[in-house]
């Protein structure tokens, strides 16, 4: 069953996302784990072949360092570089976002992945070889410790937002990636533009903001819709340094939406995709 969550941006605009399911998150992690495992084995075999099996070789030491870095920084590196995605998450259409609607920061990404060893890899090690971790402990103590470690692994099953400990620490959510296609034009039939925007003004925002504008415009006729449009139009005008004639908020947003959509479409035809205002 799909669960929706509403995230309010710093501009006060509510956005609705589909939360990633536990199965989807587990599948994405499995893909990433297999990539890490295969690469680690490949690096180890390559280093062994290059040194003729000499255990004290510098090449093997370097390979161990690379494997350590890959195992500990793989997730954080990809999530920072790929706007909240890893190869596994991208394959299953998932993305990490900030729980408060702001920009996903490097600090949040590092924080959410810092505890992964305790959350995931320690329970897996317990499942694989508990006697190696507590060789002298009695059976009941091993069972109790194993149960405690699996509480961390199973945490997403016990909260509505499917949060793991890393999400709680980093203030993040894992959601389904909205379709990257530009949405239908809410500006209506083509009209002669009354407001003119420069490319520099339009390049301030991207596809994510375009989708926010569409949602605001669709709600303009609802109770409170005009007030919402005014709250959104004001920061946009300040952000792009708009110096045109005073314009009703809905009319301004409608024309800005149409101009932004046309600009993004032209850029996409040239292979230049701007995901959001931070991209």
URNOR-V38172 format. One record per residue. N is the residue number from 0. RES is the residue in one small letter. SS is DSSP state (H for helix, E for strand, C for the rest). OMEGA is omega as a letter, one per 40 degrees, with the letter a starting at -180 (999 if undefined). Layout:
n	res	ss	omega
N	RES	SS	OMEGA
N	RES	SS	OMEGA
This chain:
n	res	ss	omega
0	x	C	a
1	x	C	i
2	x	C	i
3	x	E	i
4	x	E	i
5	x	E	i
6	x	E	a
7	x	E	a
8	x	C	i
9	x	C	i
10	x	C	i
11	x	C	a
12	x	C	i
13	x	E	i
14	x	E	a
15	x	E	i
16	x	E	i
17	x	E	i
18	x	E	i
19	x	C	i
20	x	C	i
21	x	H	i
22	x	H	i
23	x	H	a
24	x	H	i
25	x	H	i
26	x	H	i
27	x	H	i
28	x	H	i
29	x	H	i
30	x	H	a
31	x	H	a
32	x	H	i
33	x	H	i
34	x	H	i
35	x	H	a
36	x	H	a
37	x	H	i
38	x	H	i
39	x	H	i
40	x	H	i
41	x	H	i
42	x	H	i
43	x	H	i
44	x	H	i
45	x	H	i
46	x	H	i
47	x	H	i
48	x	H	a
49	x	H	a
50	x	H	a
51	x	C	i
52	x	C	i
53	x	C	a
54	x	C	a
55	x	C	a
56	x	C	i
57	x	H	a
58	x	H	i
59	x	H	i
60	x	H	i
61	x	H	i
62	x	H	i
63	x	H	i
64	x	H	i
65	x	H	i
66	x	H	i
67	x	H	i
68	x	H	a
69	x	H	a
70	x	H	a
71	x	H	a
72	x	H	a
73	x	H	a
74	x	H	a
75	x	H	a
76	x	H	a
77	x	H	a
78	x	H	i
79	x	H	a
80	x	H	a
81	x	C	i
82	x	C	i
83	x	C	a
84	x	C	i
85	x	C	i
86	x	H	i
87	x	H	i
88	x	H	a
89	x	H	a
90	x	H	a
91	x	C	i
92	x	C	a
93	x	E	i
94	x	E	i
95	x	E	i
96	x	E	i
97	x	E	a
98	x	C	a
99	x	C	i
100	x	C	i
101	x	C	i
102	x	C	i
103	x	C	a
104	x	C	i
105	x	H	i
106	x	H	i
107	x	H	i
108	x	H	i
109	x	H	a
110	x	H	a
111	x	H	a
112	x	H	a
113	x	H	a
114	x	C	a
115	x	H	i
116	x	H	i
117	x	H	a
118	x	H	a
119	x	H	a
120	x	H	i
121	x	H	i
122	x	H	i
123	x	H	i
124	x	H	i
125	x	H	a
126	x	H	a
127	x	H	a
128	x	H	a
129	x	H	a
130	x	H	i
131	x	H	a
132	x	H	a
133	x	C	a
134	x	C	a
135	x	C	a
136	x	C	i
137	x	C	a
138	x	H	a
139	x	H	i
140	x	H	i
141	x	H	a
142	x	H	a
143	x	H	a
144	x	H	i
145	x	H	i
146	x	H	i
147	x	H	a
148	x	H	a
149	x	H	i
150	x	H	i
151	x	H	a
152	x	H	a
153	x	C	a
154	x	H	a
155	x	H	i
156	x	H	a
157	x	H	i
158	x	C	a
159	x	C	a
160	x	C	i
161	x	C	a
162	x	C	i
163	x	C	a
164	x	H	i
165	x	H	i
166	x	H	i
167	x	H	a
168	x	H	a
169	x	H	a
170	x	C	a
171	x	E	i
172	x	E	i
173	x	E	a
174	x	E	i
175	x	E	a
176	x	C	i
177	x	C	i
178	x	C	a
179	x	C	i
180	x	C	i
181	x	C	a
182	x	C	a
183	x	C	a
184	x	C	i
185	x	C	a
186	x	C	i
187	x	C	a
188	x	C	i
189	x	C	i
190	x	C	i
191	x	C	a
192	x	C	i
193	x	C	i
194	x	C	a
195	x	C	i
196	x	C	i
197	x	C	i
198	x	H	i
199	x	H	i
200	x	H	a
201	x	H	a
202	x	C	i
203	x	C	a
204	x	C	a
205	x	C	a
206	x	H	i
207	x	H	a
208	x	H	i
209	x	H	i
210	x	H	i
211	x	H	i
212	x	H	i
213	x	H	a
214	x	H	i
215	x	H	a
216	x	H	i
217	x	H	a
218	x	C	a
219	x	C	a
220	x	C	i
221	x	C	i
222	x	C	a
223	x	C	a
224	x	H	i
225	x	H	i
226	x	H	i
227	x	H	i
228	x	H	i
229	x	H	i
230	x	H	a
231	x	H	a
232	x	H	a
233	x	H	i
234	x	H	i
235	x	H	a
236	x	H	i
237	x	H	a
238	x	H	a
239	x	C	i
240	x	C	a
241	x	C	a
242	x	C	i
243	x	C	a
244	x	C	i
245	x	C	a
246	x	C	i
247	x	C	a
248	x	H	a
249	x	H	i
250	x	H	i
251	x	H	a
252	x	H	i
253	x	H	a
254	x	H	i
255	x	H	i
256	x	H	a
257	x	H	a
258	x	H	i
259	x	H	i
260	x	H	i
261	x	H	i
262	x	H	a
263	x	H	i
264	x	H	i
265	x	H	a
266	x	H	a
267	x	H	i
268	x	H	i
269	x	C	i
270	x	C	a
271	x	C	a
272	x	C	i
273	x	C	a
274	x	C	a
275	x	C	a
276	x	C	i
277	x	C	a
278	x	C	999
